Each structure stands twice: as C-alpha cells, then as structure tokens.
Amino acid sequence: MAAAKQMTLQDRILQIDHIQARRFSKLTGDTVEIATEGIIRHLRACVRMDVNPDASAIREIIDDALNGRRVFAETSNDLLAA
C-alpha cells in the first residue's frame, strides 16, 4: 500500500477554491492562525460527515479571521465543537 502524499493547507484550499486560496495566502500574523484553525476544523468536520468542503464556509472563516473573530467554540474536545 502506498503512503498518502502530504498536502499543505494552502494546496488543499486551492483544490476547493482558487479565490479563497489567494486570500488565505495573503494573511499574516494572528489572522492566519485564526483562519488556519477554523479551516482545519471545517475540513475535519467534512471528513467526519463525508461531505465536500464548502468554499463559502472557507470564505466566511477568512472574513471572520480578518475581523479578529474565531468562528468555532474553544473546547479541548473536538467532538463537542462539531
């Protein structure tokens, strides 16, 4: 069995929507950290529910990160946050 090739978050966002990938690449500092956390949570939730990631959800996560808002609950248990 071949090992799965690792993909960067930027590449994964690019697969979903090139506009959001370009917006994500321009983020810096706290905004990139907030957006990264939110997007990773979104992608994990999509895998759990066996649905395709939503470009508009990623856009909202990036928009909220630009405004300094986290769009997910702060918990130590990912099952409670989803």
C-alpha positions as CSV (number, residue, x, y, z in Angstrom):
1,M,0.0,0.0,0.0
2,A,1.4,3.4,-1.0
3,A,1.6,6.1,1.6
4,A,-0.6,9.2,1.1
5,K,1.3,12.2,0.0
6,Q,1.2,15.1,2.5
7,M,-0.6,18.2,1.2
8,T,-0.2,21.8,2.6
9,L,-3.3,23.6,3.8
10,Q,-2.7,26.1,1.0
11,D,-2.8,23.3,-1.6
12,R,-6.0,21.9,-0.1
13,I,-7.7,25.2,-0.1
14,L,-6.6,25.7,-3.7
15,Q,-8.3,22.4,-4.7
16,I,-11.5,23.8,-3.2
17,D,-11.5,27.4,-4.5
18,H,-8.6,29.3,-6.1
19,I,-10.0,32.7,-4.9
20,Q,-10.1,31.7,-1.3
21,A,-6.6,30.2,-1.6
22,R,-5.3,33.5,-2.9
23,R,-7.0,35.3,0.0
24,F,-5.6,32.8,2.5
25,S,-2.1,33.2,1.1
26,K,-2.2,37.0,1.9
27,L,-3.0,36.5,5.6
28,T,-0.3,37.2,8.2
29,G,0.1,37.1,12.0
30,D,-2.9,36.3,14.1
31,T,-5.3,36.3,11.2
32,V,-3.5,33.4,9.5
33,E,-3.6,31.4,12.8
34,I,-7.3,32.1,13.3
35,A,-8.1,31.2,9.7
36,T,-5.9,28.0,9.8
37,E,-7.7,26.7,13.0
38,G,-11.1,27.4,11.5
39,I,-10.4,25.9,8.1
40,I,-8.8,22.8,9.6
41,R,-11.8,22.3,11.9
42,H,-14.1,22.7,8.8
43,L,-12.1,20.2,6.8
44,R,-12.2,17.6,9.6
45,A,-15.9,18.1,10.1
46,C,-16.4,17.5,6.3
47,V,-14.4,14.3,6.5
48,R,-16.4,13.1,9.5
49,M,-19.7,13.8,7.8
50,D,-18.5,12.5,4.4
51,V,-19.3,15.8,2.6
52,N,-17.3,18.1,0.3
53,P,-15.8,21.2,1.9
54,D,-17.7,24.4,1.2
55,A,-15.9,27.3,-0.5
56,S,-18.4,29.8,1.1
57,A,-17.6,28.4,4.6
58,I,-13.9,28.9,4.0
59,R,-14.7,32.5,2.7
60,E,-16.6,33.2,5.9
61,I,-13.8,31.8,8.1
62,I,-11.3,34.0,6.3
63,D,-13.6,37.0,6.6
64,D,-14.1,36.4,10.3
65,A,-10.3,35.9,10.8
66,L,-9.7,39.3,9.2
67,N,-12.2,40.8,11.7
68,G,-10.4,39.0,14.6
69,R,-13.3,36.6,15.2
70,R,-12.9,32.9,15.8
71,V,-15.8,31.0,14.2
72,F,-15.6,27.9,16.4
73,A,-16.0,27.1,20.0
74,E,-12.9,26.9,22.2
75,T,-13.0,23.4,23.7
76,S,-10.5,20.8,24.4
77,N,-12.7,18.1,22.8
78,D,-13.2,18.3,19.1
79,L,-16.3,16.2,19.3
80,L,-18.0,18.8,21.4
81,A,-17.0,21.6,19.0
82,A,-18.5,19.9,15.9
